[in-house]
Amino acid sequence: MATGTFKVNFDASLLILHPDDVPGTAPHPDALRRSGCCGVAGQDGPNLVCGGCGVEVATKESDCWTDNLVALIVAATNESTAGASAPF
């Protein structure tokens, strides 16, 4: 994904974004969720959490054999903070 753009998946449960477009996220504390060889494969469940509360919010793919994207879980976001400086 190009920065500043997004796509909605087929059932509107995920927003597909560029990894630089998800400020306020942090790597999942479980290292098993962050597997990959050159980056994060994204095959082991959500691997990004909200930097403020720790809720699982997205899956990042950035390994050498995957696309470079973040699949943000729509149900894990809070519309009231969209565009604000607070994390999800």
Summary of the structure (lengths in Angstrom):
residues: 88
radius of gyration: 12.3
end to end distance: 20.5
largest distance: 36.6
contacts: 241
relative contact order: 0.24
helix: 15%
strand: 27%
